[in-house]
């Protein structure tokens, strides 16, 4: 019996790297958004930026776990991870967009 | 075969069809993440314009910054919707939904570039 390749086309690894890239971009965006908005919006912006940054750190951690779930899925035919982490990422970006709108509109 | 109830979310995706070839799910996920990074780039452009005060007139600048930020937020929402609809189509072995994001983004970027050009030229 031919054992199937561990990770055909390095799909799991490439996806994991994409999560890392995205998480780092989100982290930079959260810190910059909080930093800029704080000058005009004060503590509200700092809190919002901190919430965003903290969530992104959690996303980066959960993305590592996602890789392990993917590994098990490929090896043991288990289910791949679902859409909850993508939904969380979308919500963080929306939060940053709201923060940025506040920054743009404030004097 | 697992007899545990399927608790994956969103139910609109996972309650139908069968698990597709994992390659397609991974590719779908990477596409979602690429759109998220695109949304962040749009929003970063907006922050940069505002922080550097380009263009100098606050009216056109606010329009541009708000436009770019809203476009970025819309991209991130559309990215998730696209991911969910594509994953559902993969599970049902149906054709993937037609792209709506890329044409919308291209249109938005053309408008933004035109506004910036006009404002800089008129200066």
gemmi code that builds the backbone of each chain (N, CA, C; Angstrom):
import gemmi

chains = {
    "A": [
        ("UNK", (0.853, -1.194, 0.000), (0.000, 0.000, 0.000), (0.885, 1.239, 0.000)),
        ("UNK", (0.573, 2.158, -0.867), (1.346, 3.405, -0.902), (0.716, 4.374, 0.092)),
        ("UNK", (1.520, 4.815, 1.039), (1.005, 5.780, 2.024), (0.955, 7.140, 1.357)),
        ("UNK", (-0.155, 7.839, 1.533), (-0.265, 9.138, 0.889), (0.737, 10.125, 1.489)),
        ("UNK", (1.114, 11.076, 0.654), (2.064, 12.100, 1.081), (1.556, 12.796, 2.340)),
        ("UNK", (2.455, 13.103, 3.201), (2.084, 13.710, 4.475), (1.290, 14.996, 4.278)),
        ("UNK", (1.743, 15.846, 3.395), (1.089, 17.146, 3.221), (1.185, 17.520, 1.755)),
        ("UNK", (0.220, 17.027, 0.940), (0.338, 17.223, -0.505), (0.449, 18.697, -0.847)),
        ("UNK", (1.523, 19.049, -1.575), (1.687, 20.446, -1.973), (1.911, 21.370, -0.800)),
        ("UNK", (2.282, 20.828, 0.347), (2.541, 21.651, 1.534), (1.364, 22.561, 1.841)),
        ("UNK", (0.141, 22.067, 1.614), (-1.051, 22.898, 1.786), (-1.188, 23.405, 3.216)),
        ("UNK", (-1.024, 22.495, 4.147), (-1.206, 22.898, 5.540), (-0.154, 23.916, 5.954)),
        ("UNK", (1.085, 23.649, 5.532), (2.168, 24.553, 5.916), (1.981, 25.926, 5.272)),
        ("UNK", (1.594, 25.944, 3.989), (1.390, 27.228, 3.311), (0.252, 27.995, 3.953)),
        ("UNK", (-0.788, 27.289, 4.336), (-1.916, 27.963, 4.991), (-1.488, 28.520, 6.340)),
        ("UNK", (-0.680, 27.753, 7.060), (-0.197, 28.222, 8.350), (0.658, 29.477, 8.190)),
        ("UNK", (1.504, 29.494, 7.152), (2.318, 30.681, 6.891), (1.439, 31.877, 6.534)),
        ("UNK", (0.361, 31.618, 5.772), (-0.560, 32.702, 5.430), (-1.200, 33.282, 6.693)),
        ("UNK", (-1.529, 32.405, 7.654), (-2.085, 32.890, 8.920), (-1.071, 33.757, 9.656)),
        ("UNK", (0.183, 33.333, 9.650), (1.223, 34.104, 10.338), (1.389, 35.470, 9.691)),
        ("UNK", (1.441, 35.488, 8.335), (1.583, 36.767, 7.636), (0.436, 37.693, 7.979)),
        ("UNK", (-0.776, 37.129, 7.917), (-1.959, 37.941, 8.170), (-1.992, 38.419, 9.621)),
        ("UNK", (-1.649, 37.543, 10.549), (-1.638, 37.912, 11.953), (-0.652, 39.031, 12.237)),
        ("UNK", (0.524, 38.958, 11.643), (1.513, 40.004, 11.851), (1.039, 41.329, 11.259)),
        ("UNK", (0.447, 41.284, 10.062), (-0.091, 42.506, 9.452), (-1.190, 43.095, 10.340)),
        ("UNK", (-2.026, 42.240, 10.902), (-3.088, 42.697, 11.799), (-2.512, 43.327, 13.062)),
        ("UNK", (-1.442, 42.734, 13.573), (-0.836, 43.248, 14.797), (-0.267, 44.638, 14.564)),
        ("UNK", (0.466, 44.793, 13.468), (1.014, 46.110, 13.125), (-0.119, 47.119, 12.941)),
        ("UNK", (-1.168, 46.713, 12.216), (-2.302, 47.602, 11.966), (-2.958, 48.011, 13.282)),
        ("UNK", (-3.121, 47.078, 14.222), (-3.760, 47.383, 15.496), (-2.935, 48.389, 16.289)),
        ("UNK", (-1.629, 48.169, 16.329), (-0.761, 49.061, 17.106), (-0.722, 50.457, 16.483)),
        ("UNK", (-0.621, 50.518, 15.153), (-0.588, 51.816, 14.482), (-1.913, 52.545, 14.638)),
        ("UNK", (-3.013, 51.824, 14.438), (-4.330, 52.451, 14.547), (-4.527, 53.022, 15.948)),
        ("UNK", (-4.179, 52.235, 16.967), (-4.313, 52.716, 18.335), (-3.424, 53.922, 18.594)),
        ("UNK", (-2.195, 53.862, 18.106), (-1.221, 54.939, 18.303), (-1.701, 56.240, 17.663)),
        ("UNK", (-2.141, 56.171, 16.386), (-2.592, 57.376, 15.703), (-3.891, 57.902, 16.297)),
        ("UNK", (-4.842, 57.010, 16.498), (-6.152, 57.450, 16.954), (-6.086, 58.020, 18.362)),
        ("UNK", (-5.141, 57.528, 19.180), (-5.052, 57.998, 20.563), (-4.788, 59.493, 20.621)),
        ("UNK", (-4.034, 60.026, 19.658), (-3.700, 61.449, 19.659), (-4.960, 62.306, 19.535)),
        ("UNK", (-5.964, 61.802, 18.798), (-7.178, 62.600, 18.589), (-8.359, 62.142, 19.417)),
        ("UNK", (-8.412, 60.854, 19.739), (-9.594, 60.313, 20.410), (-9.360, 59.955, 21.870)),
        ("UNK", (-8.103, 59.961, 22.297), (-7.817, 59.721, 23.705), (-7.941, 58.269, 24.120)),
        ("UNK", (-8.332, 58.032, 25.401), (-8.307, 56.685, 25.993), (-9.175, 55.668, 25.254)),
        ("UNK", (-10.278, 56.141, 24.663), (-11.148, 55.210, 23.930), (-10.351, 54.492, 22.858)),
        ("UNK", (-9.526, 55.267, 22.146), (-8.728, 54.688, 21.073), (-7.693, 53.717, 21.619)),
        ("UNK", (-7.104, 54.072, 22.766), (-6.102, 53.183, 23.362), (-6.735, 51.851, 23.728)),
        ("UNK", (-7.938, 51.922, 24.334), (-8.638, 50.690, 24.725), (-8.980, 49.863, 23.490)),
        ("UNK", (-9.520, 50.531, 22.458), (-9.897, 49.811, 21.243), (-8.680, 49.164, 20.609)),
        ("UNK", (-7.570, 49.915, 20.540), (-6.342, 49.365, 19.972), (-5.825, 48.189, 20.782)),
        ("UNK", (-5.944, 48.289, 22.115), (-5.470, 47.200, 22.976), (-6.329, 45.955, 22.792)),
        ("UNK", (-7.648, 46.158, 22.673), (-8.548, 45.016, 22.433), (-8.188, 44.347, 21.113)),
        ("UNK", (-7.989, 45.175, 20.080), (-7.648, 44.619, 18.770), (-6.330, 43.858, 18.837)),
        ("UNK", (-5.303, 44.480, 19.434), (-3.990, 43.844, 19.497), (-4.051, 42.548, 20.303)),
        ("UNK", (-4.752, 42.578, 21.427), (-4.883, 41.381, 22.250), (-5.581, 40.257, 21.503)),
        ("UNK", (-6.634, 40.618, 20.768), (-7.353, 39.607, 19.974), (-6.435, 39.006, 18.922)),
        ("UNK", (-5.605, 39.838, 18.302), (-4.713, 39.339, 17.261), (-3.676, 38.389, 17.846)),
        ("UNK", (-3.179, 38.689, 19.042), (-2.245, 37.760, 19.698), (-2.923, 36.413, 19.907)),
        ("UNK", (-4.204, 36.447, 20.326), (-4.960, 35.202, 20.478), (-5.115, 34.495, 19.137)),
        ("UNK", (-5.359, 35.270, 18.080), (-5.498, 34.684, 16.744), (-4.206, 33.985, 16.336)),
        ("UNK", (-3.072, 34.626, 16.593), (-1.781, 34.015, 16.233), (-1.588, 32.703, 16.981)),
        ("UNK", (-1.969, 32.675, 18.243), (-1.856, 31.437, 19.021), (-2.793, 30.362, 18.482)),
        ("UNK", (-4.048, 30.768, 18.209), (-5.031, 29.813, 17.697), (-4.646, 29.315, 16.304)),
        ("UNK", (-3.929, 30.140, 15.548), (-3.493, 29.720, 14.218), (-2.486, 28.581, 14.323)),
        ("UNK", (-1.666, 28.584, 15.376), (-0.739, 27.461, 15.576), (-1.504, 26.174, 15.848)),
        ("UNK", (-2.534, 26.304, 16.678), (-3.361, 25.131, 16.964), (-4.070, 24.660, 15.699)),
        ("UNK", (-4.450, 25.620, 14.855), (-5.126, 25.306, 13.602), (-4.238, 24.416, 12.725)),
        ("UNK", (-2.944, 24.701, 12.714), (-2.020, 23.891, 11.934), (-2.035, 22.448, 12.434)),
        ("UNK", (-2.065, 22.284, 13.752), (-2.050, 20.922, 14.307), (-3.348, 20.190, 13.964)),
        ("UNK", (-4.465, 20.904, 14.029), (-5.738, 20.279, 13.644), (-5.692, 19.879, 12.174)),
        ("UNK", (-5.135, 20.738, 11.334), (-5.002, 20.419, 9.921), (-4.138, 19.199, 9.714)),
        ("UNK", (-3.060, 19.105, 10.461), (-2.176, 17.947, 10.372), (-2.939, 16.665, 10.694)),
        ("UNK", (-3.687, 16.677, 11.793), (-4.490, 15.513, 12.166), (-5.518, 15.203, 11.092)),
        ("UNK", (-6.092, 16.261, 10.525), (-7.105, 16.057, 9.487), (-6.519, 15.326, 8.289)),
        ("UNK", (-5.313, 15.716, 7.892), (-4.702, 15.080, 6.721), (-4.271, 13.653, 7.014)),
        ("UNK", (-3.826, 13.397, 8.219), (-3.327, 12.070, 8.575), (-4.440, 11.095, 8.920)),
        ("UNK", (-5.395, 11.551, 9.738), (-6.385, 10.633, 10.306), (-7.771, 10.844, 9.736)),
        ("UNK", (-7.885, 11.662, 8.692), (-9.195, 11.874, 8.096), (-10.155, 12.621, 8.982)),
        ("UNK", (-9.627, 13.329, 9.977), (-10.510, 14.117, 10.834), (-10.934, 15.383, 10.102)),
        ("UNK", (-11.831, 16.144, 10.731), (-12.359, 17.337, 10.084), (-11.341, 18.469, 10.140)),
        ("UNK", (-11.340, 19.284, 9.090), (-10.519, 20.483, 9.075), (-11.133, 21.534, 9.999)),
        ("UNK", (-10.333, 22.524, 10.409), (-10.899, 23.589, 11.243), (-11.997, 24.354, 10.514)),
        ("UNK", (-12.858, 25.043, 11.276), (-14.033, 25.670, 10.671), (-13.853, 27.179, 10.511)),
        ("UNK", (-14.967, 27.888, 10.416), (-14.930, 29.301, 10.049), (-14.950, 30.265, 11.222)),
        ("UNK", (-14.772, 29.759, 12.442), (-14.875, 30.687, 13.572), (-13.688, 31.630, 13.652)),
        ("UNK", (-12.470, 31.106, 13.410), (-11.304, 31.992, 13.454), (-11.342, 33.018, 12.320)),
        ("UNK", (-11.682, 32.612, 11.077), (-11.871, 33.626, 10.032), (-12.892, 34.690, 10.423)),
        ("UNK", (-13.982, 34.295, 11.068), (-14.988, 35.284, 11.472), (-14.402, 36.259, 12.487)),
        ("UNK", (-13.588, 35.741, 13.419), (-12.960, 36.610, 14.413), (-12.030, 37.607, 13.748)),
        ("UNK", (-11.266, 37.139, 12.772), (-10.358, 38.025, 12.035), (-11.134, 39.144, 11.352)),
        ("UNK", (-12.244, 38.789, 10.699), (-13.069, 39.801, 10.040), (-13.542, 40.836, 11.046)),
        ("UNK", (-13.956, 40.387, 12.238), (-14.452, 41.326, 13.243), (-13.357, 42.277, 13.708)),
        ("UNK", (-12.122, 41.776, 13.830), (-11.017, 42.656, 14.229), (-10.796, 43.729, 13.171)),
        ("UNK", (-10.842, 43.348, 11.889), (-10.632, 44.324, 10.823), (-11.739, 45.373, 10.850)),
        ("UNK", (-12.974, 44.965, 11.096), (-14.088, 45.916, 11.184), (-13.840, 46.876, 12.346)),
        ("UNK", (-13.384, 46.352, 13.482), (-13.081, 47.212, 14.631), (-12.025, 48.240, 14.261)),
        ("UNK", (-10.977, 47.794, 13.569), (-9.923, 48.720, 13.159), (-10.469, 49.763, 12.181)),
        ("UNK", (-11.372, 49.360, 11.288), (-11.958, 50.303, 10.334), (-12.757, 51.371, 11.082)),
        ("UNK", (-13.520, 50.957, 12.099), (-14.291, 51.919, 12.893), (-13.345, 52.875, 13.608)),
        ("UNK", (-12.273, 52.328, 14.173), (-11.288, 53.158, 14.862), (-10.673, 54.172, 13.902)),
        ("UNK", (-10.358, 53.710, 12.711), (-9.741, 54.595, 11.733), (-10.719, 55.671, 11.269)),
        ("UNK", (-11.994, 55.305, 11.123), (-12.999, 56.303, 10.753), (-13.092, 57.389, 11.828)),
        ("UNK", (-13.058, 56.959, 13.083), (-13.069, 57.921, 14.177), (-11.875, 58.857, 14.104)),
        ("UNK", (-10.715, 58.282, 13.810), (-9.490, 59.073, 13.672), (-9.617, 60.073, 12.527)),
        ("UNK", (-10.159, 59.636, 11.389), (-10.238, 60.498, 10.214), (-11.217, 61.642, 10.431)),
        ("UNK", (-12.311, 61.354, 11.127), (-13.381, 62.331, 11.259), (-13.113, 63.312, 12.394)),
        ("UNK", (-12.355, 62.871, 13.393), (-12.079, 63.750, 14.535), (-11.100, 64.848, 14.140)),
        ("UNK", (-11.171, 65.954, 14.860), (-10.240, 67.054, 14.553), (-9.005, 66.943, 15.404)),
    ],
    "B": [
        ("UNK", (-15.666, 6.459, 10.919), (-16.551, 7.628, 10.828), (-16.907, 8.102, 12.233)),
        ("UNK", (-16.803, 9.373, 12.436), (-17.117, 9.933, 13.756), (-18.627, 9.994, 13.918)),
        ("UNK", (-19.096, 9.632, 15.119), (-20.535, 9.732, 15.377), (-20.857, 10.957, 16.224)),
        ("UNK", (-19.810, 11.765, 16.498), (-20.086, 12.982, 17.264), (-20.898, 13.937, 16.396)),
        ("UNK", (-21.772, 14.730, 17.043), (-22.501, 15.731, 16.248), (-21.511, 16.769, 15.717)),
        ("UNK", (-21.774, 17.239, 14.513), (-20.894, 18.209, 13.882), (-21.136, 19.582, 14.506)),
        ("UNK", (-20.096, 20.134, 15.149), (-20.301, 21.408, 15.812), (-19.575, 22.531, 15.103)),
        ("UNK", (-19.177, 22.277, 13.871), (-18.445, 23.296, 13.149), (-19.364, 24.435, 12.750)),
        ("UNK", (-18.774, 25.641, 12.704), (-19.542, 26.843, 12.382), (-18.937, 27.485, 11.147)),
        ("UNK", (-19.682, 28.236, 10.309), (-21.123, 28.462, 10.456), (-21.937, 27.266, 9.981)),
        ("UNK", (-23.084, 27.044, 10.610), (-23.911, 25.905, 10.251), (-24.362, 25.985, 8.801)),
        ("UNK", (-24.514, 27.198, 8.297), (-24.936, 27.343, 6.908), (-23.973, 26.676, 5.945)),
        ("UNK", (-22.714, 26.561, 6.356), (-21.702, 25.910, 5.516), (-21.631, 24.417, 5.809)),
        ("UNK", (-21.518, 24.069, 7.086), (-21.167, 22.689, 7.438), (-22.365, 21.756, 7.573)),
        ("UNK", (-23.587, 22.302, 7.530), (-24.750, 21.430, 7.652), (-25.105, 20.763, 6.330)),
        ("UNK", (-24.469, 21.201, 5.237), (-24.790, 20.634, 3.923), (-23.565, 19.952, 3.326)),
        ("UNK", (-23.804, 19.043, 2.406), (-22.730, 18.462, 1.616), (-21.775, 17.589, 2.409)),
        ("UNK", (-20.620, 17.300, 1.772), (-19.575, 16.477, 2.394), (-18.270, 17.242, 2.424)),
        ("UNK", (-17.359, 16.782, 3.303), (-16.034, 17.400, 3.346), (-15.368, 17.289, 1.981)),
        ("UNK", (-14.924, 18.410, 1.414), (-14.261, 18.346, 0.102), (-12.812, 17.908, 0.241)),
        ("UNK", (-12.138, 17.737, -0.896), (-10.693, 17.503, -0.894), (-10.052, 18.603, -0.051)),
        ("UNK", (-9.229, 18.255, 0.943), (-8.656, 19.280, 1.836), (-7.895, 20.372, 1.096)),
        ("UNK", (-7.281, 20.005, -0.068), (-6.537, 21.018, -0.820), (-7.398, 22.229, -1.121)),
        ("UNK", (-8.672, 21.995, -1.463), (-9.547, 23.095, -1.857), (-9.932, 23.944, -0.648)),
        ("UNK", (-10.145, 23.290, 0.480), (-10.451, 24.062, 1.687), (-9.260, 24.912, 2.107)),
        ("UNK", (-8.067, 24.337, 2.047), (-6.869, 25.114, 2.386), (-6.717, 26.305, 1.438)),
        ("UNK", (-6.924, 26.068, 0.140), (-6.782, 27.145, -0.834), (-7.822, 28.231, -0.582)),
        ("UNK", (-9.037, 27.817, -0.254), (-10.103, 28.764, 0.056), (-9.711, 29.649, 1.240)),
        ("UNK", (-9.142, 29.014, 2.261), (-8.731, 29.750, 3.456), (-7.606, 30.729, 3.144)),
        ("UNK", (-6.634, 30.305, 2.332), (-5.532, 31.217, 1.987), (-6.044, 32.409, 1.194)),
        ("UNK", (-7.043, 32.166, 0.347), (-7.630, 33.272, -0.425), (-8.303, 34.268, 0.510)),
        ("UNK", (-9.034, 33.752, 1.520), (-9.655, 34.634, 2.513), (-8.593, 35.508, 3.186)),
        ("UNK", (-7.496, 34.876, 3.606), (-6.441, 35.614, 4.313), (-5.799, 36.657, 3.402)),
        ("UNK", (-5.662, 36.344, 2.113), (-5.085, 37.305, 1.178), (-5.994, 38.524, 1.045)),
        ("UNK", (-7.302, 38.314, 1.015), (-8.244, 39.436, 0.972), (-8.178, 40.260, 2.249)),
        ("UNK", (-7.984, 39.624, 3.385), (-7.850, 40.364, 4.645), (-6.616, 41.259, 4.598)),
        ("UNK", (-5.514, 40.731, 4.060), (-4.308, 41.555, 3.980), (-4.516, 42.710, 2.997)),
        ("UNK", (-5.300, 42.459, 1.957), (-5.633, 43.535, 1.017), (-6.449, 44.611, 1.727)),
        ("UNK", (-7.432, 44.194, 2.519), (-8.245, 45.151, 3.276), (-7.352, 45.984, 4.192)),
        ("UNK", (-6.381, 45.348, 4.856), (-5.485, 46.070, 5.756), (-4.632, 47.070, 4.986)),
        ("UNK", (-4.196, 46.699, 3.782), (-3.392, 47.614, 2.973), (-4.205, 48.846, 2.598)),
        ("UNK", (-5.479, 48.654, 2.261), (-6.345, 49.793, 1.935), (-6.480, 50.710, 3.142)),
        ("UNK", (-6.700, 50.115, 4.307), (-6.877, 50.925, 5.502), (-5.575, 51.625, 5.880)),
        ("UNK", (-4.445, 50.961, 5.672), (-3.157, 51.588, 5.958), (-2.938, 52.787, 5.039)),
        ("UNK", (-3.372, 52.663, 3.777), (-3.257, 53.788, 2.848), (-4.074, 54.961, 3.365)),
        ("UNK", (-5.256, 54.686, 3.880), (-6.089, 55.743, 4.432), (-5.419, 56.431, 5.615)),
        ("UNK", (-4.872, 55.636, 6.539), (-4.187, 56.213, 7.702), (-3.001, 57.057, 7.251)),
        ("UNK", (-2.253, 56.557, 6.259), (-1.076, 57.288, 5.784), (-1.470, 58.637, 5.202)),
        ("UNK", (-2.522, 58.639, 4.377), (-2.972, 59.901, 3.777), (-3.335, 60.902, 4.866)),
        ("UNK", (-4.064, 60.414, 5.873), (-4.506, 61.317, 6.931), (-3.334, 61.809, 7.769)),
        ("UNK", (-2.430, 60.912, 8.117), (-1.300, 61.288, 8.973), (-0.349, 62.243, 8.251)),
        ("UNK", (-0.185, 62.060, 6.949), (0.726, 62.917, 6.180), (0.027, 64.155, 5.634)),
        ("UNK", (-1.305, 64.224, 5.838), (-2.113, 65.349, 5.366), (-1.966, 65.544, 3.860)),
        ("UNK", (-2.135, 64.434, 3.141), (-2.130, 64.462, 1.678), (-3.491, 63.991, 1.210)),
        ("UNK", (-4.227, 64.707, 0.372), (-3.997, 66.091, -0.037), (-4.244, 67.089, 1.099)),
        ("UNK", (-3.746, 68.297, 0.955), (-3.752, 69.250, 2.056), (-5.163, 69.707, 2.426)),
        ("UNK", (-6.044, 69.788, 1.433), (-7.417, 70.248, 1.706), (-8.149, 69.170, 2.487)),
        ("UNK", (-8.747, 69.547, 3.598), (-9.320, 68.532, 4.487), (-10.561, 67.888, 3.900)),
        ("UNK", (-11.311, 68.600, 3.049), (-12.527, 68.040, 2.475), (-12.244, 66.836, 1.599)),
        ("UNK", (-11.484, 67.017, 0.511), (-11.149, 65.872, -0.338), (-10.391, 64.795, 0.422)),
        ("UNK", (-9.530, 65.218, 1.359), (-8.756, 64.215, 2.087), (-9.664, 63.327, 2.925)),
        ("UNK", (-10.637, 63.937, 3.614), (-11.538, 63.120, 4.419), (-12.338, 62.172, 3.538)),
        ("UNK", (-12.759, 62.679, 2.377), (-13.510, 61.809, 1.467), (-12.665, 60.603, 1.072)),
        ("UNK", (-11.411, 60.860, 0.733), (-10.499, 59.780, 0.337), (-10.263, 58.807, 1.478)),
        ("UNK", (-9.955, 59.349, 2.657), (-9.617, 58.477, 3.792), (-10.830, 57.645, 4.191)),
        ("UNK", (-11.998, 58.300, 4.260), (-13.216, 57.561, 4.600), (-13.497, 56.507, 3.534)),
        ("UNK", (-13.347, 56.902, 2.257), (-13.585, 55.957, 1.172), (-12.681, 54.740, 1.268)),
        ("UNK", (-11.402, 54.962, 1.489), (-10.446, 53.852, 1.575), (-10.746, 52.974, 2.785)),
        ("UNK", (-11.061, 53.601, 3.912), (-11.338, 52.835, 5.128), (-12.587, 51.986, 4.963)),
        ("UNK", (-13.637, 52.592, 4.408), (-14.879, 51.847, 4.195), (-14.640, 50.709, 3.208)),
        ("UNK", (-13.856, 50.998, 2.164), (-13.539, 49.961, 1.188), (-12.807, 48.801, 1.857)),
        ("UNK", (-11.870, 49.142, 2.748), (-11.147, 48.104, 3.473), (-12.067, 47.274, 4.352)),
        ("UNK", (-12.945, 47.950, 5.100), (-13.895, 47.219, 5.932), (-14.821, 46.339, 5.111)),
        ("UNK", (-15.290, 46.901, 3.963), (-16.168, 46.130, 3.090), (-15.444, 44.915, 2.532)),
        ("UNK", (-14.160, 45.081, 2.198), (-13.368, 43.956, 1.695), (-13.294, 42.843, 2.726)),
        ("UNK", (-13.124, 43.195, 3.992), (-12.972, 42.145, 5.001), (-14.289, 41.397, 5.190)),
        ("UNK", (-15.417, 42.113, 5.140), (-16.719, 41.449, 5.216), (-16.943, 40.561, 4.001)),
        ("UNK", (-16.694, 41.137, 2.824), (-16.880, 40.383, 1.596), (-15.956, 39.167, 1.568)),
        ("UNK", (-14.761, 39.303, 2.154), (-13.824, 38.177, 2.190), (-14.430, 36.999, 2.947)),
        ("UNK", (-15.076, 37.285, 4.078), (-15.667, 36.207, 4.866), (-16.853, 35.579, 4.129)),
        ("UNK", (-17.698, 36.439, 3.551), (-18.848, 35.932, 2.807), (-18.375, 35.068, 1.639)),
        ("UNK", (-17.362, 35.549, 0.927), (-16.807, 34.769, -0.187), (-16.287, 33.416, 0.319)),
        ("UNK", (-15.574, 33.436, 1.463), (-15.035, 32.178, 2.003), (-16.170, 31.195, 2.308)),
        ("UNK", (-17.215, 31.708, 2.976), (-18.310, 30.823, 3.378), (-19.045, 30.262, 2.169)),
        ("UNK", (-19.317, 31.143, 1.177), (-20.051, 30.673, -0.003), (-19.210, 29.679, -0.798)),
        ("UNK", (-17.904, 29.931, -0.872), (-17.033, 29.006, -1.606), (-16.928, 27.674, -0.891)),
        ("UNK", (-16.790, 27.696, 0.425), (-16.676, 26.435, 1.177), (-17.956, 25.620, 1.027)),
        ("UNK", (-19.082, 26.297, 1.052), (-20.361, 25.625, 0.873), (-20.462, 25.024, -0.529)),
        ("UNK", (-20.034, 25.777, -1.543), (-20.057, 25.271, -2.908), (-19.133, 24.061, -3.056)),
        ("UNK", (-17.961, 24.114, -2.394), (-17.039, 22.972, -2.441), (-17.690, 21.734, -1.824)),
        ("UNK", (-18.389, 21.927, -0.713), (-19.027, 20.798, -0.024), (-20.130, 20.175, -0.876)),
        ("UNK", (-20.788, 21.014, -1.696), (-21.890, 20.526, -2.528), (-21.441, 20.178, -3.933)),
        ("UNK", (-20.137, 20.268, -4.190), (-19.571, 20.012, -5.519), (-20.261, 20.862, -6.572)),
        ("UNK", (-20.561, 22.102, -6.211), (-21.175, 23.035, -7.157), (-20.118, 24.029, -7.630)),
        ("UNK", (-20.407, 24.759, -8.713), (-19.448, 25.764, -9.177), (-19.232, 26.834, -8.106)),
        ("UNK", (-18.004, 27.350, -8.023), (-17.718, 28.399, -7.060), (-18.489, 29.667, -7.433)),
        ("UNK", (-18.894, 30.462, -6.440), (-19.619, 31.698, -6.766), (-18.750, 32.638, -7.589)),
        ("UNK", (-19.365, 33.441, -8.473), (-18.573, 34.336, -9.318), (-17.898, 35.401, -8.448)),
        ("UNK", (-16.714, 35.861, -8.873), (-16.006, 36.850, -8.068), (-16.737, 38.183, -8.080)),
        ("UNK", (-17.015, 38.725, -6.902), (-17.603, 40.061, -6.819), (-16.612, 41.040, -6.213)),
        ("UNK", (-15.675, 40.492, -5.443), (-14.720, 41.332, -4.713), (-13.761, 42.047, -5.645)),
        ("UNK", (-13.120, 41.296, -6.520), (-12.050, 41.889, -7.325), (-12.569, 43.020, -8.206)),
        ("UNK", (-13.696, 42.847, -8.917), (-14.185, 43.973, -9.713), (-14.557, 45.176, -8.840)),
        ("UNK", (-15.157, 44.914, -7.674), (-15.539, 46.010, -6.778), (-14.317, 46.773, -6.305)),
        ("UNK", (-13.289, 46.018, -5.924), (-12.052, 46.628, -5.445), (-11.387, 47.433, -6.556)),
        ("UNK", (-11.351, 46.870, -7.760), (-10.733, 47.570, -8.883), (-11.452, 48.887, -9.126)),
        ("UNK", (-12.777, 48.859, -9.065), (-13.554, 50.072, -9.265), (-13.220, 51.109, -8.190)),
        ("UNK", (-13.207, 50.676, -6.953), (-12.906, 51.582, -5.843), (-11.522, 52.189, -5.965)),
        ("UNK", (-10.542, 51.378, -6.363), (-9.171, 51.885, -6.491), (-9.054, 52.878, -7.627)),
        ("UNK", (-9.757, 52.626, -8.734), (-9.724, 53.569, -9.858), (-10.297, 54.914, -9.416)),
        ("UNK", (-11.404, 54.867, -8.681), (-12.014, 56.108, -8.197), (-11.045, 56.854, -7.286)),
        ("UNK", (-10.420, 56.125, -6.354), (-9.488, 56.758, -5.422), (-8.311, 57.367, -6.172)),
        ("UNK", (-7.759, 56.633, -7.124), (-6.612, 57.140, -7.887), (-7.016, 58.382, -8.671)),
        ("UNK", (-8.220, 58.370, -9.241), (-8.686, 59.527, -10.014), (-8.823, 60.755, -9.114)),
        ("UNK", (-9.381, 60.549, -7.928), (-9.563, 61.679, -7.002), (-8.217, 62.257, -6.600)),
        ("UNK", (-7.289, 61.380, -6.247), (-5.957, 61.846, -5.824), (-5.296, 62.613, -6.954)),
        ("UNK", (-5.374, 62.087, -8.179), (-4.749, 62.734, -9.330), (-5.361, 64.104, -9.563)),
        ("UNK", (-6.679, 64.170, -9.545), (-7.368, 65.437, -9.792), (-6.974, 66.476, -8.744)),
        ("UNK", (-6.988, 66.073, -7.483), (-6.667, 67.002, -6.413), (-5.231, 67.483, -6.524)),
        ("UNK", (-4.317, 66.596, -6.837), (-2.910, 66.985, -6.940), (-2.674, 67.891, -8.140)),
        ("UNK", (-3.388, 67.633, -9.220), (-3.211, 68.444, -10.438), (-3.805, 69.834, -10.255)),
        ("UNK", (-4.969, 69.880, -9.624), (-5.678, 71.146, -9.454), (-4.939, 72.059, -8.483)),
        ("UNK", (-4.107, 71.471, -7.614), (-3.352, 72.247, -6.619), (-2.511, 73.348, -7.248)),
    ],
}
model = gemmi.Model(1)
for chain_id, residues in chains.items():
    chain = gemmi.Chain(chain_id)
    for i, (resn, *xyz) in enumerate(residues, 1):
        res = gemmi.Residue()
        res.name, res.seqid = resn, gemmi.SeqId(i, " ")
        for name, pos in zip(("N", "CA", "C"), xyz):
            atom = gemmi.Atom()
            atom.name, atom.element = name, gemmi.Element(name[0])
            atom.pos, atom.b_iso = gemmi.Position(*pos), 0.0
            res.add_atom(atom)
        chain.add_residue(res)
    model.add_chain(chain)
structure = gemmi.Structure()
structure.add_model(model)
structure.setup_entities()
